[in-house]
Amino acid sequence: MIKQFLNLEWKSFFRSASFQVNLVLKILMGFGALWMCASFAIMGGGIFFILEKSDLEPLKTVNQFMLYYVVFDLLFRYFLQKMPIINIKPMLLMPFNKSKIVKFALGKTALSFFNWMHAFFFIPFSVVLLSHGYNPVGVITWHFGMMALIYMNNFINVFLNDETVFVVIFGLLFTGLGGLQYYGYFDITVYTAPFFQGLYEQPLVAVLPVILLVVMLYAAFKYFKKRLYLDAGLAKKTETATTEHMDWLNRFGKLSVFLKNDIKLILRNKRSKMTIFMSIMFLFYGLLFFTNAVEVYKGPIWRMFAAVFVTGGFLFNFGQFVPSWDSAYYPLMMTQNIRYKEYLRSKWWLVVIATGVSTILCIPYLYFGWEVLAAIFVGAIFNMGFNSHLVLLGGAYIKTPIDLSSGKKAFGDKSSFNIKTLLISLPKMLGPMLLYVIGHYTLGPVFGFALVALAGVAGFAFRDKVFDMIIKIYKTEKYKTLNAYKQNN
């Protein structure tokens, strides 16, 4: 039966309507995987010598921060590792044993790149430890204990797939703990490092991660199997309907109908709610740049990059999937007397308003200086005047149907990638950075800010003409989009 499942997966890939896109993406993902593996291998082989030159005991130092490594791996999986449940729904209508379906689905996750890429760090590091006289038994038990924790994260992710609130709280908690440790108020690693060091010094301690892995595997199996019914775990949850009038939007005239529908869509559906969470997370991204905490991010060019990023969280997360958010009823919309201009203008106003709100929430960055706040305001102008049009233009080529009730990952689906959207996306971040660098290194930072702001103002000035161009593209791509929304794979 496993052979049948693999055969179905193979046919699903090659018979997909987006086969060419999938193939290109797989190749690019392969290069990305090779780069990550090489980076992990270099880090695993070199960190011992870097720490030794700094007069630090390598293994103890690595174990001190291993808690953050494991936690970051779990959060990284939550946002990027896709659970295979959506691909097995058709199997529920066939005479397949449910236990074997679950084993196959969990087996796919066990073979995931997110698991075995860590071996490129742990194996070289373990080899270096052995070559420098560390206890072989201790190194082996430490290695297998760490890999057991990594695989445990794989199965924990099965439970977290539907627990966004918990993940947010968990992520903020460890971010806070990291901040407290950085500033010297509280060091949680004092309590966790002995466990990781114990994997080496007391080999029997390695039995605990293995036991936890077995327990999590069994729990994930039961959890998955219990929900493997169309009328139970896979069914959509029904809630009491509520009515939001949102009369304050009536000032937008005909556009108010679309704006109200979009806001209701965001507030009522699981996938769209994730855009709010991601937008909030983008607000804190500036701390990496404006605090100079990361050496590589110092410099004027990164200041503008961060400014566009922190104010454009909603624009990038919501705007790039227009009109995919409406894919469930987009064919019906196309049969109605709806003008593309009104439809797209409502989306434009939504991302502009959200960008304005993000900008206001970023005002506390004034603490890091007036240039930081100036960059944020200028970045917001660029986002509202220029990038707001680019995301709508890119949406014409992103033909990805979105299941609003699904908890799919926040960074979209594989079919959202194509060469056209890649080319359209480049100016979003590179454009303001290039303009600012030109101004900064000619007449100073004020001139750099002026160039970026002028680009945004130009976007406002030529908005109608740009909209006419975008509408023509949407009309050209209309039937391709309708056909794509019929595809399930």
TARAZI-V258855 format. One record per residue. N is the residue number from 1. D_LAST is the distance of its C-alpha to the last C-alpha in Angstrom with 1 decimal. Layout:
[[N	D_LAST] [N	D_LAST]]
This chain:
[[1	22.0] [2	20.7] [3	20.6] [4	18.4] [5	15.9] [6	16.0] [7	15.7] [8	12.5] [9	11.0] [10	12.5] [11	11.2] [12	7.5] [13	8.4] [14	10.6] [15	9.1] [16	6.0] [17	7.3] [18	7.8] [19	9.5] [20	12.8] [21	11.8] [22	10.3] [23	13.6] [24	15.8] [25	14.5] [26	15.1] [27	18.5] [28	19.4] [29	18.4] [30	20.6] [31	23.5] [32	23.1] [33	23.2] [34	26.3] [35	27.9] [36	27.5] [37	28.7] [38	31.7] [39	32.5] [40	32.5] [41	34.6] [42	37.1] [43	37.3] [44	37.8] [45	40.5] [46	42.3] [47	42.4] [48	45.2] [49	47.4] [50	46.6] [51	47.6] [52	50.6] [53	51.9] [54	51.7] [55	53.9] [56	51.2] [57	50.6] [58	47.1] [59	45.8] [60	47.2] [61	45.9] [62	42.3] [63	42.6] [64	43.9] [65	40.7] [66	38.3] [67	37.6] [68	35.9] [69	33.9] [70	32.5] [71	31.9] [72	30.2] [73	27.9] [74	26.9] [75	26.3] [76	24.5] [77	22.0] [78	21.6] [79	20.4] [80	18.3] [81	17.4] [82	14.2] [83	14.8] [84	12.6] [85	13.2] [86	9.9] [87	8.6] [88	11.8] [89	12.1] [90	11.7] [91	14.5] [92	16.8] [93	17.5] [94	18.6] [95	21.9] [96	20.9] [97	23.3] [98	22.1] [99	24.0] [100	22.4] [101	18.9] [102	20.2] [103	22.0] [104	19.0] [105	16.9] [106	20.0] [107	20.8] [108	17.6] [109	18.8] [110	22.3] [111	21.3] [112	19.7] [113	21.2] [114	22.4] [115	24.8] [116	26.3] [117	26.7] [118	29.6] [119	31.4] [120	32.1] [121	34.3] [122	35.9] [123	36.8] [124	38.7] [125	40.3] [126	41.4] [127	42.8] [128	44.8] [129	46.1] [130	47.3] [131	48.9] [132	50.9] [133	52.4] [134	50.3] [135	50.5] [136	48.1] [137	47.5] [138	46.9] [139	44.4] [140	42.4] [141	42.4] [142	41.4] [143	38.5] [144	37.1] [145	37.7] [146	35.7] [147	32.8] [148	33.0] [149	32.7] [150	29.6] [151	27.9] [152	29.1] [153	27.3] [154	24.0] [155	24.6] [156	26.2] [157	23.0] [158	21.4] [159	24.1] [160	23.9] [161	20.3] [162	21.7] [163	25.1] [164	24.9] [165	28.6] [166	29.8] [167	28.0] [168	29.6] [169	33.0] [170	32.6] [171	31.7] [172	34.6] [173	36.9] [174	36.5] [175	36.6] [176	39.9] [177	41.1] [178	40.4] [179	42.3] [180	45.2] [181	45.4] [182	45.3] [183	48.2] [184	50.1] [185	50.2] [186	48.4] [187	47.0] [188	44.7] [189	44.5] [190	48.1] [191	46.8] [192	43.6] [193	44.8] [194	47.2] [195	44.3] [196	42.5] [197	45.9] [198	46.7] [199	43.9] [200	46.1] [201	49.6] [202	49.1] [203	46.7] [204	46.6] [205	44.7] [206	41.7] [207	41.5] [208	40.4] [209	37.1] [210	36.3] [211	37.3] [212	35.1] [213	32.1] [214	32.7] [215	33.1] [216	29.9] [217	28.0] [218	29.6] [219	29.0] [220	25.3] [221	25.1] [222	27.0] [223	25.1] [224	21.7] [225	23.1] [226	24.9] [227	21.8] [228	19.8] [229	20.5] [230	18.8] [231	22.1] [232	23.0] [233	21.2] [234	17.8] [235	19.5] [236	19.9] [237	23.3] [238	25.8] [239	28.5] [240	31.6] [241	31.1] [242	33.0] [243	34.2] [244	34.5] [245	36.5] [246	36.4] [247	39.4] [248	39.9] [249	37.1] [250	39.0] [251	40.7] [252	37.7] [253	38.3] [254	35.4] [255	33.1] [256	33.9] [257	31.6] [258	28.5] [259	29.8] [260	30.4] [261	26.9] [262	25.4] [263	27.8] [264	27.1] [265	23.4] [266	24.1] [267	26.6] [268	24.9] [269	21.3] [270	20.4] [271	17.9] [272	20.3] [273	23.3] [274	22.1] [275	22.9] [276	26.4] [277	26.7] [278	25.4] [279	27.8] [280	30.7] [281	29.9] [282	30.0] [283	33.6] [284	34.8] [285	33.4] [286	36.6] [287	38.6] [288	37.5] [289	39.0] [290	41.8] [291	43.5] [292	43.7] [293	42.6] [294	40.5] [295	42.7] [296	40.1] [297	39.2] [298	42.7] [299	43.6] [300	43.3] [301	40.0] [302	38.1] [303	39.9] [304	38.2] [305	34.8] [306	35.1] [307	36.5] [308	33.4] [309	31.1] [310	32.9] [311	33.3] [312	29.8] [313	27.8] [314	26.5] [315	26.3] [316	23.9] [317	21.8] [318	21.7] [319	22.6] [320	19.9] [321	17.2] [322	19.2] [323	18.1] [324	14.7] [325	16.8] [326	17.5] [327	14.1] [328	14.8] [329	17.9] [330	17.7] [331	18.0] [332	21.0] [333	22.5] [334	22.5] [335	24.6] [336	27.2] [337	30.0] [338	28.5] [339	29.5] [340	27.1] [341	30.1] [342	30.6] [343	27.0] [344	26.7] [345	30.2] [346	29.4] [347	26.6] [348	29.1] [349	31.8] [350	29.6] [351	28.8] [352	32.4] [353	33.8] [354	31.7] [355	32.8] [356	36.4] [357	36.1] [358	34.8] [359	37.7] [360	40.2] [361	38.9] [362	39.4] [363	43.1] [364	44.2] [365	43.3] [366	46.7] [367	48.1] [368	47.1] [369	48.9] [370	49.0] [371	47.1] [372	44.1] [373	44.3] [374	44.8] [375	41.7] [376	39.7] [377	41.1] [378	40.6] [379	37.0] [380	36.4] [381	37.9] [382	35.8] [383	32.6] [384	33.7] [385	35.1] [386	32.9] [387	29.6] [388	29.0] [389	28.6] [390	26.6] [391	23.8] [392	23.7] [393	23.7] [394	20.8] [395	18.8] [396	19.1] [397	16.9] [398	14.3] [399	11.8] [400	9.7] [401	9.5] [402	11.5] [403	12.2] [404	15.9] [405	16.9] [406	14.8] [407	16.6] [408	14.0] [409	16.0] [410	18.1] [411	17.3] [412	13.9] [413	10.4] [414	10.0] [415	8.8] [416	12.0] [417	14.0] [418	15.7] [419	19.4] [420	20.4] [421	19.5] [422	21.1] [423	24.2] [424	24.4] [425	24.1] [426	27.0] [427	29.8] [428	28.9] [429	30.5] [430	32.4] [431	34.1] [432	36.2] [433	36.9] [434	38.3] [435	40.3] [436	41.8] [437	42.8] [438	44.5] [439	46.5] [440	47.2] [441	48.7] [442	50.7] [443	52.3] [444	51.0] [445	48.3] [446	49.4] [447	48.7] [448	45.3] [449	44.4] [450	45.8] [451	43.6] [452	40.4] [453	41.6] [454	42.6] [455	39.1] [456	37.9] [457	40.7] [458	40.0] [459	36.5] [460	38.1] [461	40.7] [462	38.4] [463	35.7] [464	36.1] [465	35.9] [466	32.8] [467	31.2] [468	32.1] [469	30.4] [470	27.2] [471	27.3] [472	27.6] [473	24.5] [474	22.5] [475	24.0] [476	23.1] [477	19.4] [478	19.4] [479	17.8] [480	15.2] [481	14.2] [482	14.4] [483	12.2] [484	9.5] [485	9.8] [486	9.3] [487	5.6] [488	3.8] [489	0.0]]
